Amino acid sequence: MPAKTRRAPDLKFTDSESYEPISQVFGYEQESAEDHKISNQSRQKANNKNSYRVLLAEDDKELRVLIARAFRKAGYEVVECPDGWSLIEKIDYQLFLTKKSRGIDIIVSDIRMPGPSGMEVLLDLGNIKGFPPMVLMTAFGDNKTHALAALLGVAAIFDKPFDLDELLAKVHEILNGKF
């Protein structure tokens, strides 16, 4: 008999000024900014990067495929998302709805993409207990964007174009608790 699967509810925001924060919609438990750095699950996996799971959100298909390929070649498992809605769905499913021992260890996301931006996801979900560290990528990086990202607790931010080896090194550093 097939097992029943739970699907995350569809989220619909009318505009960026009138939506409820995602964490309020789902009622997730918040944690302090100091507790957000790296989950205990990620620290326990520090000796075996092959078990790390990366959630990658990028709307540019060619860039997403390139980044995913680089992570896979380095031994990471990658879950890909083409937009902000898919990112929220994967976060909700992988991190909160399933009781798997293998959740998401780190999120690498574009800032500007269809649906909620990577910054909005970080703003709304970043203080949720168990939320993994987040690395943001942007083609529109300015001082204000970098300052807001730092204020929200982003683990790192990369301006496009960036060196893939530097991204991989930073993710490895974050997952091994050195940031």
Backbone bond lengths (Angstrom), bond angles and torsions (degrees), N, CA, C in turn:
res aa  C-N    CA-C-N  psi(-1)  N-CA   C-N-CA  omega(-1)  CA-C   N-CA-C  phi
1 M - - - 1.441 - - 1.527 108.40 -
2 P 1.331 119.93 126.45 1.460 121.06 -176.57 1.520 111.63 -66.30
3 A 1.329 114.61 142.22 1.467 120.27 178.58 1.532 109.68 -74.35
4 K 1.319 115.48 145.58 1.463 120.06 178.22 1.525 108.40 -78.14
5 T 1.309 115.66 137.53 1.464 119.55 177.49 1.506 109.06 -108.59
6 R 1.321 115.94 148.17 1.459 121.67 178.33 1.514 108.46 -100.31
7 R 1.281 117.03 132.72 1.464 122.74 179.85 1.514 108.68 -110.82
8 A 1.324 115.13 136.72 1.459 119.77 177.61 1.524 109.01 -64.83
9 P 1.331 117.37 143.19 1.463 119.36 178.79 1.519 110.73 -65.51
10 D 1.335 115.32 150.98 1.453 119.74 176.50 1.517 109.02 -71.32
11 L 1.325 116.63 133.01 1.457 121.84 178.72 1.513 108.66 -105.71
12 K 1.311 117.28 135.72 1.456 120.66 179.08 1.516 109.09 -133.17
13 F 1.303 116.47 115.59 1.451 121.95 175.33 1.518 107.79 -103.35
14 T 1.323 116.64 134.92 1.456 118.93 -179.61 1.517 111.43 -82.27
15 D 1.321 117.74 -39.89 1.457 121.58 173.13 1.511 108.67 -160.43
16 S 1.318 116.08 171.46 1.465 119.63 -173.25 1.521 113.18 -70.95
17 E 1.326 119.30 -13.99 1.460 121.70 -178.56 1.528 112.88 -92.49
18 S 1.336 118.50 -21.82 1.450 119.14 -169.67 1.528 114.36 -118.79
19 Y 1.300 119.13 24.04 1.453 118.86 178.96 1.516 110.45 -102.79
20 E 1.335 115.48 152.41 1.445 120.31 174.05 1.519 107.84 -82.35
21 P 1.335 118.18 142.45 1.460 118.62 177.10 1.528 110.75 -54.55
22 I 1.315 116.07 142.20 1.457 122.66 -176.36 1.528 110.63 -56.23
23 S 1.332 116.59 -37.83 1.458 119.75 -179.10 1.524 111.53 -64.38
24 Q 1.343 118.26 -31.21 1.459 120.84 177.34 1.521 110.98 -75.18
25 V 1.317 116.89 -35.91 1.464 120.34 179.11 1.524 110.21 -60.13
26 F 1.335 117.16 -44.47 1.454 121.12 -177.76 1.529 113.04 -92.87
27 G 1.338 118.40 -12.30 1.457 122.17 178.74 1.512 113.81 69.74
28 Y 1.328 118.43 37.70 1.453 121.25 -179.00 1.522 111.25 -74.67
29 E 1.321 115.41 149.09 1.451 122.20 177.78 1.528 109.56 -74.41
30 Q 1.326 117.04 131.23 1.457 122.04 -178.77 1.525 110.11 -90.51
31 E 1.330 115.90 156.50 1.459 120.89 174.07 1.518 108.05 -133.11
32 S 1.317 115.60 163.48 1.459 119.24 -177.90 1.521 111.02 -71.50
33 A 1.344 116.13 160.10 1.466 121.71 -178.99 1.526 111.29 -61.10
34 E 1.344 117.92 -34.05 1.464 120.41 -178.88 1.527 111.41 -66.32
35 D 1.325 117.09 -32.41 1.457 121.18 -178.56 1.516 112.71 -79.28
36 H 1.333 117.13 -10.35 1.459 121.73 -172.37 1.531 114.25 -77.95
37 K 1.305 119.31 -21.63 1.466 122.71 -169.92 1.522 114.29 -43.93
38 I 1.309 118.81 -71.63 1.464 121.27 -178.21 1.525 108.66 -141.10
39 S 1.300 117.24 134.00 1.459 120.86 -179.66 1.527 110.00 -70.90
40 N 1.313 115.36 154.37 1.465 120.15 177.20 1.518 110.82 -60.71
41 Q 1.321 116.49 -33.72 1.465 120.79 179.23 1.524 110.17 -60.01
42 S 1.332 117.54 -42.81 1.460 120.64 179.12 1.516 111.20 -65.82
43 R 1.334 117.51 -40.02 1.460 120.39 -179.98 1.528 111.37 -63.42
44 Q 1.338 116.52 -37.54 1.457 119.81 -179.40 1.521 111.62 -67.26
45 K 1.324 117.56 -24.88 1.461 121.62 -178.68 1.526 111.99 -91.45
46 A 1.304 118.74 5.15 1.463 122.30 -172.17 1.524 113.67 -57.77
47 N 1.308 117.58 -28.37 1.457 119.12 -178.43 1.523 114.08 -86.02
48 N 1.336 117.38 -7.79 1.458 120.01 -177.41 1.518 110.09 -136.55
49 K 1.341 117.88 87.74 1.459 120.38 -175.81 1.523 112.34 -67.25
50 N 1.328 118.07 -16.48 1.457 119.93 177.83 1.523 112.00 -63.23
51 S 1.328 117.45 -21.68 1.455 119.58 -178.82 1.534 111.80 -91.28
52 Y 1.322 119.56 -2.10 1.456 121.59 179.80 1.524 111.18 -72.85
53 R 1.334 115.68 140.25 1.463 121.78 177.11 1.519 108.91 -115.68
54 V 1.326 115.73 125.95 1.460 123.32 -179.71 1.521 108.64 -108.10
55 L 1.329 116.39 128.30 1.464 121.47 172.85 1.524 106.21 -98.93
56 L 1.326 116.58 114.31 1.462 123.05 -173.88 1.520 110.26 -110.78
57 A 1.338 117.23 120.48 1.467 122.12 178.77 1.527 109.07 -119.08
58 E 1.329 115.44 116.50 1.475 122.10 -179.72 1.517 107.35 -153.74
59 D 1.348 116.96 126.47 1.465 119.44 -177.72 1.522 113.27 -80.24
60 D 1.323 119.15 -21.42 1.459 121.98 176.40 1.535 107.67 -79.61
61 K 1.336 116.09 108.57 1.462 120.95 -173.06 1.526 112.98 -57.87
62 E 1.334 117.16 -44.22 1.473 119.80 -178.04 1.524 111.23 -63.21
63 L 1.337 116.73 -42.48 1.461 120.14 179.23 1.523 110.56 -67.88
64 R 1.336 117.45 -40.41 1.465 121.14 178.97 1.525 110.48 -61.12
65 V 1.330 116.97 -44.37 1.469 121.10 179.42 1.527 110.29 -63.70
66 L 1.321 116.88 -42.23 1.467 121.47 179.43 1.531 111.63 -62.30
67 I 1.322 116.81 -47.48 1.469 120.78 -179.64 1.522 110.27 -65.91
68 A 1.331 116.86 -44.14 1.471 120.58 179.79 1.526 110.76 -60.48
69 R 1.329 116.13 -42.47 1.468 120.49 178.93 1.537 110.57 -61.46
70 A 1.328 117.44 -41.55 1.466 121.09 179.67 1.534 110.83 -64.22
71 F 1.327 116.90 -42.60 1.471 119.68 177.97 1.527 111.14 -64.79
72 R 1.314 116.78 -43.08 1.471 120.07 -179.86 1.528 111.04 -64.23
73 K 1.324 115.81 -41.10 1.465 120.04 178.69 1.535 110.92 -62.51
74 A 1.353 115.68 -31.80 1.465 120.40 178.53 1.529 112.14 -81.59
75 G 1.343 117.43 -1.69 1.452 120.55 175.00 1.515 116.02 101.14
76 Y 1.303 118.27 8.97 1.460 121.70 179.61 1.526 110.48 -92.76
77 E 1.325 115.87 152.08 1.458 121.64 170.20 1.522 106.42 -89.83
78 V 1.341 118.00 135.97 1.462 121.57 -174.64 1.523 110.37 -124.27
79 V 1.328 115.39 133.52 1.456 122.99 172.08 1.526 105.10 -112.43
80 E 1.344 117.28 122.87 1.465 121.63 -174.12 1.527 112.26 -101.31
81 C 1.345 115.16 144.41 1.465 123.02 177.74 1.526 108.81 -133.82
82 P 1.347 117.96 131.66 1.462 120.28 -179.09 1.531 114.87 -89.12
83 D 1.340 118.12 -7.05 1.468 120.19 -178.11 1.528 110.46 -161.19
84 G 1.328 115.55 177.32 1.453 120.92 -177.44 1.512 114.01 -66.67
85 W 1.345 117.00 -34.95 1.473 119.64 179.29 1.523 110.26 -65.37
86 S 1.303 116.29 -43.69 1.456 120.77 178.62 1.530 110.44 -63.62
87 L 1.321 116.02 -38.28 1.471 120.45 178.12 1.523 110.26 -60.14
88 I 1.324 117.33 -47.53 1.465 120.44 179.71 1.526 110.61 -63.09
89 E 1.318 116.62 -42.24 1.464 120.78 179.32 1.528 110.80 -60.42
90 K 1.339 116.79 -45.18 1.468 120.46 -179.33 1.520 111.35 -67.70
91 I 1.338 117.10 -40.14 1.470 120.00 177.54 1.517 108.56 -60.81
92 D 1.318 116.32 -48.75 1.455 121.22 -177.86 1.522 111.01 -60.90
93 Y 1.316 117.01 -47.22 1.462 121.25 -177.66 1.532 111.11 -69.19
94 Q 1.309 116.89 -52.05 1.464 121.19 -173.85 1.527 112.94 -70.87
95 L 1.326 116.83 -38.47 1.460 119.69 -171.39 1.517 112.99 -95.46
96 F 1.317 117.57 -34.02 1.455 118.79 -170.32 1.522 115.01 -115.35
97 L 1.325 119.04 -41.82 1.454 119.76 -174.52 1.519 112.87 -79.93
98 T 1.318 117.49 -36.62 1.456 118.91 179.44 1.520 108.96 -89.40
99 K 1.268 116.00 147.19 1.462 120.97 178.54 1.526 109.44 -103.76
100 K 1.335 115.58 37.12 1.462 120.91 179.83 1.526 109.72 -69.79
101 S 1.299 115.67 153.69 1.455 119.32 173.07 1.528 109.93 -79.91
102 R 1.349 116.96 -13.11 1.456 121.37 -177.75 1.522 110.50 -109.71
103 G 1.312 116.68 83.72 1.453 120.80 177.16 1.519 110.85 -89.45
104 I 1.297 115.81 -168.43 1.466 122.58 177.45 1.528 108.14 -81.63
105 D 1.326 116.49 132.78 1.460 121.12 -179.41 1.520 112.63 -93.58
106 I 1.334 117.22 -31.12 1.463 121.26 -178.59 1.527 108.47 -155.75
107 I 1.328 115.23 148.70 1.462 121.08 176.90 1.518 108.05 -114.37
108 V 1.320 116.58 130.07 1.467 122.96 173.89 1.524 105.29 -117.15
109 S 1.341 116.34 116.57 1.462 119.49 -172.08 1.520 112.66 -137.11
110 D 1.325 114.05 144.18 1.457 121.27 169.08 1.529 106.92 -68.42
111 I 1.322 116.73 151.13 1.460 118.98 176.47 1.521 110.38 -80.56
112 R 1.337 117.35 -52.16 1.460 120.93 -178.39 1.519 110.03 -100.06
113 M 1.341 114.61 119.73 1.459 121.57 177.23 1.521 107.62 -159.70
114 P 1.314 118.24 165.37 1.463 120.19 178.61 1.526 111.41 -57.79
115 G 1.329 116.09 144.81 1.459 120.73 -176.54 1.508 109.73 79.31
116 P 1.320 117.51 -160.48 1.459 119.59 178.79 1.527 110.98 -60.01
117 S 1.308 116.33 138.68 1.463 120.81 178.74 1.521 109.74 -76.21
118 G 1.324 115.65 163.86 1.456 119.91 175.41 1.517 111.64 -58.18
119 M 1.331 116.76 -35.39 1.461 121.56 179.02 1.535 110.59 -67.33
120 E 1.339 117.41 -40.27 1.470 120.53 178.07 1.525 110.92 -65.24
121 V 1.311 116.84 -39.64 1.461 120.50 177.68 1.517 109.57 -62.31
122 L 1.319 117.69 -45.32 1.459 121.79 178.44 1.522 110.54 -62.87
123 L 1.315 117.40 -43.60 1.463 122.17 179.29 1.527 111.08 -60.42
124 D 1.316 116.70 -46.16 1.458 121.03 -174.33 1.520 114.51 -82.37
125 L 1.325 117.97 -31.87 1.456 120.61 -174.16 1.525 114.16 -114.59
126 G 1.322 117.71 -11.22 1.462 121.68 -172.16 1.515 116.43 -58.71
127 N 1.334 117.92 -26.49 1.467 120.27 -179.44 1.519 113.34 -97.74
128 I 1.314 116.81 10.54 1.456 120.28 179.16 1.518 109.27 -75.24
129 K 1.311 115.56 136.78 1.453 120.48 179.91 1.529 109.70 -57.28
130 G 1.324 117.02 126.95 1.456 122.47 179.06 1.516 114.51 89.53
131 F 1.354 117.84 -0.80 1.466 119.86 179.59 1.520 108.86 -68.20
132 P 1.332 117.22 130.21 1.471 119.95 -176.25 1.521 112.34 -74.16
133 P 1.323 117.30 164.42 1.463 120.26 174.88 1.527 109.53 -60.12
134 M 1.338 115.63 152.37 1.463 120.11 -176.73 1.517 110.07 -128.94
135 V 1.327 115.35 133.65 1.465 123.36 174.98 1.522 106.49 -111.58
136 L 1.332 116.67 130.25 1.455 121.02 -179.34 1.523 110.64 -108.01
137 M 1.344 114.84 148.77 1.461 122.25 176.43 1.530 106.79 -125.55
138 T 1.327 116.52 143.25 1.459 118.91 179.14 1.519 112.10 -152.16
139 A 1.318 114.90 146.30 1.465 120.93 172.18 1.523 109.53 -95.96
140 F 1.340 116.21 -2.42 1.459 121.35 -176.08 1.520 110.92 -122.33
141 G 1.327 116.30 39.80 1.458 120.91 -176.76 1.519 112.23 -73.68
142 D 1.308 115.56 123.31 1.451 121.89 172.49 1.528 107.07 -133.89
143 N 1.309 116.28 175.58 1.461 119.98 -177.06 1.524 112.38 -60.14
144 K 1.323 117.19 -37.89 1.466 121.26 -179.52 1.529 110.84 -65.19
145 T 1.339 116.82 -43.57 1.461 121.61 178.60 1.522 110.87 -62.92
146 H 1.322 116.40 -44.71 1.469 120.60 179.69 1.528 110.84 -64.57
147 A 1.328 117.51 -40.57 1.460 121.28 -179.77 1.531 111.11 -65.40
148 L 1.327 116.52 -43.70 1.469 120.23 178.83 1.526 110.52 -64.12
149 A 1.316 117.09 -43.03 1.464 120.77 178.91 1.529 110.73 -60.64
150 A 1.320 116.85 -43.89 1.467 120.69 178.71 1.528 110.62 -63.43
151 L 1.323 117.00 -41.40 1.459 121.97 178.68 1.532 111.15 -61.63
152 L 1.317 116.85 -35.76 1.467 121.75 -179.47 1.525 113.20 -80.50
153 G 1.326 117.31 -7.07 1.461 120.52 175.63 1.509 115.56 93.45
154 V 1.338 117.76 24.12 1.452 120.46 177.71 1.534 109.00 -62.42
155 A 1.310 116.49 142.04 1.463 120.71 179.76 1.527 111.16 -74.49
156 A 1.355 116.82 -34.07 1.469 121.96 178.16 1.520 107.87 -164.77
157 I 1.337 115.59 157.31 1.457 120.74 175.30 1.524 107.71 -135.61
158 F 1.339 115.82 135.60 1.458 122.26 -179.04 1.516 109.30 -120.42
159 D 1.330 116.12 131.63 1.458 121.52 174.02 1.521 108.55 -88.74
160 K 1.344 115.69 132.77 1.469 120.97 177.58 1.515 109.08 -79.20
161 P 1.290 118.64 143.43 1.464 127.35 -6.93 1.523 110.42 -75.75
162 F 1.313 116.46 151.06 1.462 121.38 179.64 1.520 108.76 -134.10
163 D 1.315 115.02 165.71 1.460 121.98 179.78 1.533 108.47 -83.92
164 L 1.327 117.88 122.08 1.463 121.63 -179.83 1.525 112.54 -58.74
165 D 1.316 116.47 -36.38 1.466 119.38 178.59 1.522 111.20 -63.68
166 E 1.337 117.24 -36.26 1.465 120.59 177.60 1.527 110.49 -67.50
167 L 1.334 117.30 -39.78 1.463 120.87 176.88 1.527 110.24 -62.35
168 L 1.318 116.96 -47.57 1.467 120.95 178.97 1.525 111.59 -60.53
169 A 1.325 116.35 -42.72 1.463 120.26 179.89 1.531 111.00 -64.19
170 K 1.335 116.97 -41.14 1.462 120.49 -179.87 1.527 110.79 -66.69
171 V 1.321 117.47 -42.81 1.463 120.70 178.11 1.529 110.08 -61.90
172 H 1.326 117.29 -44.25 1.465 120.79 177.93 1.534 110.16 -60.48
173 E 1.315 116.80 -42.86 1.467 122.34 179.13 1.533 110.45 -61.97
174 I 1.320 116.96 -45.36 1.465 121.13 179.84 1.524 110.73 -62.46
175 L 1.315 117.18 -46.75 1.455 120.91 -177.90 1.521 113.35 -67.97
176 N 1.311 116.60 -20.69 1.458 120.27 177.67 1.520 112.13 -97.87
177 G 1.331 116.73 13.38 1.458 121.74 172.82 1.505 115.75 72.48
178 K 1.321 118.32 25.38 1.465 120.69 -177.20 1.514 113.31 -103.66
179 F 1.337 118.10 12.23 1.463 117.72 -179.84 1.495 111.50 -104.26
